[in-house]
Amino acid sequence: MKLLIVDDQLATLTGLTQGIDWKSVGFTEVDTAQNAMEARISYAKGIPDVMLCDIEMPVETGIDLCTWVRAQEYKTKILFLTCHSDFTYAQEAIRLGVSDYIVQPAPYHRIREKVEKTIREIAMESSHSRMADLGKTYTSRQTEIHAAMLRDLLTGTIDAATLQELPDFPDFSHDSHLVLIQLVQQTEKMRDWNENTLMTALRNTIQDTFEKKTYSSVVTFMDHHIYALAVRKISGVLDRNELVSRLHYLESMFDMYMPCSLAFYIHGFSSAREPGSAWADLLRVQTTNVTGKKGVYAEQNANDKDGQYKEQFYRWNLILTNSGAEAYEKDALSVLRRYADAGLLNNTVLLAFHRDFTRLMLSVRDTVDTDSIFEQASLLYTEAMHSQKAMEEMLHVFCEAYASQNGGDNASSVALTIQNYIQEHLSDNIRKEDLAELMHLNEDYLTRIFKKETGMSIKAYIIQQKMNAARELLQTTSLSVSSVAVQLGYTNFSHFSASYKKEFGITPAEEKEKNK
């Protein structure tokens, strides 16, 4: 594709040429002209697909040049650049069929977005004629094309009916699932990863999780650290538990090998509901995850019994740290078999048990080579999500490895467990006595070792973390001060405001006003 940039100001030409990575947008050729005559010469060398054109130029204006282009019946998409928001210009641009009208100065990312939108218009206008000629080219770029189509579908640029004939694309006239994937809990190594690298890693992992012979799936980048996944079963209906199971597997893969964790938000829809509306619902749900928790957020099956599984991770962490692998294995097997004997060990309970087991593995990876455990027993680890027998075998494999490699500081482990618990329960009213009961430790002893390891009292640490979370919400969301206070477990607004001012030197209201 060819891009032509026309402007009589050399500085503007240079900025537009060098300030935007046009190659990544899709242009193989970028030409420039300082007046209408030079633009005609560029046309003689090759018809541009898109022209960015200044309106106010000496001798011949951009309007004159556009009139000439239309008289020659060239199909070039034209975007006008002007320093004046003149309605007369806008009227003339509409008459000439100009694609967009950009008032300068405009940031480069905004200009790029306008051009990308124009490229999508070109693609849609010529889609039917191009499909017959794409052949091998389409096959080689199918993943990128599907990603672009899904993004346009969810943002409302196109509708589902337009995509019904697109090969291997999820058919939204059948029951499907839309999943919002959010990257959370980033580590320091995240700085070395850009969005393209993360997109490639996520896409490859999804392809391994949802095999092409069984599932139709498309994943696309939507916003900073937000991705969309559309998936359905090629033959039959994709059961919610089956989807949740595979997403937990995907979550585990990222926990093991990537510099971040994943949170998933699931929405089912059919032809009766537009995917774009479903995506808007998911975005609203995603914004409620103010603490950045990982995991799968899905409605429970009507057949599942509420509260039948009780979280074991924190208790297991304490047993493993204080009493060793043998005691942990004995307790975990007892829990698993107790559910089985009571007739409660269904897919949902086993998945929750497997999730706690995975969290425990990850919590000790600094002292145990969990990567090698997973490499040697990857099939067993996956099967353990669906089979009690496999889960019991996986427990034994891990505990044997832990017993031979175990090391570490008990006090540090207890402090880290408390810190993790606080981070995951910032919206709760966290009490010191509850933490002591959680860790099965004396309250005074817990207070002493926590302060020794962190340099802070438990109460001060809780307030600090709540205030840090409040500050981020006030700076980055439209939530009111009172809404932020409620989300962080404060029922006394004055107490919240006083704590915030003590931590940062200004009130929450002043913070909100400063960041409007």
N, C-alpha and C positions, 0 to 999 in steps of 0.2 A: 504494500500500500504506500501511496505517496502523499506527503503533507506539504502544502505550500503556505509559507507565512509572509504576509505582505504588510509592511509598515515603513513609513518614511523616516522614522527615528532609528538610527543604527543601534543605539543602546537598547531599545526595546526589542529589536530583532535578535540581538545577541542574547539578551536575557531569556526570551522565549525559546531560543534554540538550545541553549545550554542549561536552562533552569529546570527543564522537564526531560525525563528519560523517555524520549519518544519511541525508542526501539522496544522498550518493555510494553508500551501501549499497543504496539502492533505495526508501526511504520518501518518499512525497509528503506525509505528515501525521504529526506527532509530538504526542501529547497526554500530559498528566501528571495524576496524582491523588495526594493525600496520605492517602487512606483508601479503604475498600471502597465507601462510599457515592458518593464522587466518581468512582470507577472505573465504577460502574453508570450514572452520568449520562453518562460518556464513551461507554459502550456504546450508550446510547439515541441518541446523535448519529451513531454509525457503528461497526460491528463492527470491532475491530482485527484485523489479520492476525497480529501478534505482541504479546505482553505480557511486559514485564520486571517482575516483581512481588516485592517484599520479603515475607518470611514473617512476621517479628516486627513486627506492627502492633497498636495498641490497639483495643479493642472487637471488630473482626473481623480475623482473621489472613489472611495470603495463602492459607493452606489453605482457609479458609472461602470466600474470594472465588473460588478455583479451583473449589471444589465447586459454587458457584452457576453459574459459566460452563459447566461440564459439564452441569448440570441443564437449562440453557437450550439445550443442544445447539449451542452456538457452536463453530466450527471453529478458534478462535484457538489459535496455538501459544504455550505458556507456558514462560518460563524463570524459575525461582525464584532470588532473591538472598537470601543469609543470611550472618550473621556467625558462625554456629555450624555446624560439620560434624557435625550430629546425625543418626544413622542412622535414627531414627524419622521425621524429616522426609523423609529420602531415600526411605524405604519409602512414605510417603504420597504423595510426588511421583510415584513409579512407578505407584501405584494410580490416580492421577488422569490419567495419560497426559501428564505434563509432559515437554517436550522436553529440558530440561537443568537442571542444578542447580549454581549458581555460588556458591562460598564467597568472601565479601568479607573484606578488600579484594582486589579483582582489578584488574589494569591494564586501561585502556580498550581496548587493542588485543586483549586476550584476550576481553573481553566482545563486542567487534565480531566476532571470529572465530566465537564461539558463535552470534551472531545470524545471521551470513552462512551458517553451516552449516544453521541452521533454515530460512532462506529457500530454500536448495537443496532441503531436504526438502519444502517446500511445492511447489516447482517440479516435483519428481519425482512427488509424489503426484497432482498434477493435470495431468501432462504430456499424457496421452492425450486428456482432455477439452478441454484448452486448445489443442492443436494444430489442432483443427478451427476454432477461433475466432480464432486468431492472424492468419491471412491476411496483409495488408499489414504489420501490425505485426511479424510474424515475419521477413518479408523485410527490413525496415529494421533489425532488430536481429540478423540471422542471424550476423554476424561475432562479436558478443559472446556469443551463445548457444553457438555452436560452441566458442569459446575456453573458456567455463565447463565445457562437457561434456568437452572434452579434459583439462582440469585435473582434474576429478573422476575421469575414467577412469584417469589416471596415478597419482593418489593413492589409488586403491582404493575411492572412494565409490560408483562404479557400475561395471558390467562392460560389455564390448564388445557383448554381445548386446542390451543396452538401447538401443544407438544405431544398430542396423542399419536402422531405418526413418527415421532423421533425414535430411531432404533435404540432398544435396550434402556430406554428412560422409564422410570417408575410411572405406571399408569394410574393417574389419580382418580379414575372412575372406579377403581377397586379399593378395598380397604387397605390403607397404608398407615405408616407411622412417620411423623415428623419429629425429629429430635434436635433440640438446641444443645450444642456442645460448648461448654465454657472452660477455658484454661484457668485453673486456680492454683494457689499455693506454689507460686513460682520460686525456684531456687536461684542462687547467685549465678549459676551457669546459664540461666535464661538470657542473660545479656549477650551471649554469643550466638543466639538463635534469632533469625528474622522471621517474618510471617511466612515467607515462601518456604523456608526450611521446615517450619512447623506444619505447614499445609501438606508438604510432601510426606512427612513422618506420619501425620494423622491419616492421610489418604491410604498409605501403604498398610497401616495397621488395620484400618477399616476393611480393606480388601481381603486381608487375612482372616478377619473376624466374620465377615459376611461374604461367603464364597459365591462367585458369579454363577455357578451352576444351580445354586439354591435360592439366592436372593438377588433382587434388583435394588441397587443402592447408588446414591449420588451424594457427594459431600462438597460443600463450597464454603469459602470464606465470606463472612457477612460484615463483620466489624472487628475492632481491636479485640483479639482473643475470643471472638464469638464465631462459631461455625454452625452450619445447618446440615443435617443428614436426613435424607428421605429414603425410606427403606420399606420394601414389601417382599413377601414370599412369592416366588414365581409360580409355584403350584401349591394351592391351599392357602390358609390364612395364617399370618404370623401371630402366634399367641403372645400375649403381653409378657407372661413369665419367660418365654423363650427369648424375647427381645431384651428384657432386663438381664437375663443370664449372660447374654453375649456382650451387653454393655459393661457388665461387671468385669468380664474378661478383658475388654478393651481398657477399662480403668486400671486393671492390674498391670497390663503391659506398659502403660505410661508411668505408673508408679515405679516400676522396675527400671526403666531405661531412659525416661525423658526428664527434662529439667522442670517439670510441672506435673500437676495432677488434673483430673478432669471431673467436671460436674455435668450430668446429663439431665435434661428436662424433656419429658415425653408427651406427645400429643397424638392421639389417633384421629383420623378424619377420613371422609369418603367424598363421593361426588356431591353430596348435599352440603358440604362445607368447603369454602375456598381455602386453599393452603395459605394464602396471604393472611387471612383472618386468624388461622391457627398459629401462624408465626407470631403475630402480634400478641396473642395470648401467652405464648411461651416467653416472649421478651418481658412481659409484665411479671410472670412468675420468677424469672431469672433475677430481676431486680430486688426481689425479697431476700435473696441469699446474701445478706449484708456481711456475713463473716467469711464468705468465700469457702464454704464447706464443699468437699468433693463428694462424689457418690451419685446414685441414680435417684432422681426425684420423679416418682410415678405413682399414679393412683393404685391402691391395693385392690386386688381381685375381690369380688364380692364373696367368694368362697373362702378367702383367707380369714383366719380368726385374729382380730385385733389384739395386739399385745401378747401373742403366744410365744414370741421369742424375746428374751431379755439380753441386752448387750453384755458381752463377756470380756471385751478387750482390756479394759482397765484392771479388772480383777486378774485376768490371765497375765498381764504384764507384771503385776506385783508377785504372783506365784512364781513365774519364770525367773524373775530377778532375785527373789529372796530364797526360793526353795529349789530351783533348778528345773531341768528339762523333764526329769522323770515325774516330778510332782505335777508339772503342767500337763504332760501327756495323760496322766491318770485322771486329772480333773476334766480335761477336754473330752476324753472318751466317755466319762461319766455323764457329762451334759448331753452329748450327742445321743447316747443310748437311752437316756431318760426320756428325751423327746420321742425317740423311736418306740419305746415301750408304751408310751402314752398315746401312740397313734397320731402324734402331732408333727412328725418329721416329713413335711411336704417340701415341695421345691422352694417355696418362699423362705422357710426356716433354714434349709440347707444352704441357700444363697447367703443368708444373713450370717450363719455360722462361718461359712467360707470367707466372707468379707472380714469378720473379726480375726480369723486366722491369718489372712493376708496382711492386715494392719499390724499384727504382732510380728510377723516375719520382717516387715519393713522397719519396725521400730528398733530391731536389734541388728540391722545390716551393718552398723559400724563395728560390731564385734564378731559377727558371723558372716561368712561368705554366702549370702542368700542368692546371689547371682548364679553361682555354680550349682546350688541346690535346684534352682529353677531350671537351669540348662539340662541337668541330669534327669529331672522328673517333670518336664514341661507337659507331657501328655497326661501324666497322673494328676498334676495340678489342675488341668482343665477338666478332666473327668470327675474330679472331686466336687465340682459344682453340681453334679447330677447324680452322684452315687455315694451312699453312705460308706460302702466298703472302700472305695477309692479315697474318701476323705480320711478314713481311719489309717490307711496306708500312708497318705501324705503327711499326716500328723507324726507318724513314726519316723519317716525319712527326715523330717525337719528336726525332731527332737534328738535323733542320733547325731546329726551334724552339729547341733547346738551343744550337746554334751561334750563332743570332742574339740570344739573350737571356743567354748564359752570363756568370756572374760568381761571386764567392765566394772564400773563403780556403782554400787547400789544407791547411794545418795544422789548421784547425778541422774540415775534412771528415774528415781522417784520425783525429783524436781522437774525433769523433762515431761514425765507423765502428767503432772499437775499443770504445767504450762500448756500442754496440748489440750487438756480437758478444758481449761479456761478459754482458750482460743475457740473451741468448738461450742461453747455455751455462753458466749458474751451476752446473749439476749436474756439469760436467766439471772435470777437473784442468787449468785453463788455464795455460799456460806462456808466459813472455814471448817466448821464441824462436819459438814457434808463431805468435804474433801478428805478429812481424816477418816471418816467412815468408808469412803471409797477406797482408800489405800490401806485400810485395816491397821492404822497407826495411831498412836497417842497424838492428841491435838497439839500439845506443846512441843513434842518431839518433831512432828511434821513442820511446825512453824520454824523451829531452829534450823533444820537441815535445808529448808527452802531458802531461808535468808542467807545461809552460808554459801549455797550454790549460786544464788542469783544476786545477792547483795540487796535484796528488797524484801519487805514483808509481803505476805500473801495478799493482804488487803490493798497495799499500795500497788502491787503488780496488777491486781484485778482492775483497779481504778484507772491505772495507766493504759491498759489494753482497751478498756471501754472508751476512754477519751480519745485514743488514737483512732479507733473505729468511728467514733462520732465525728472527728475532724475530717476524715476521709469522706464520710457521707455528706457533711455540710459543704465540702469543697467540690464534690463531683456529682451530686444529685440535686433534684429539685425538692426533696423532702423538707418539710417544715422542721423547725427546731423541736417542737413538741413531738412530732412523729419520730425524729431521730432518738429522742429521749426514751420514748416508749419501746422502740425496737431494741434498745440496749438495756431494757429491764428497769428503767427508772419510772416510778410512779409519782415521785416528788420532783416537780420541775425545778423548784428553787435549789434543791440539793444537786441536781444535775448541772444547773448553771454555775453554781459555786465551785463544784469540782472541776468543771471545764476551765473556768477562769484561773483557778489555782494552778492548773496544769500548763496552760498556754498564755496566761496573762491577759486574755480578752474573753468576753462572754460569748456563748454560742450565737446569739443574735448578731453581735458585731462580726463574728466570723462569717456568718451567712451574708451579711451586707457587704463585707469586703470582697467576697467571691461571687457576687452576682454577675 
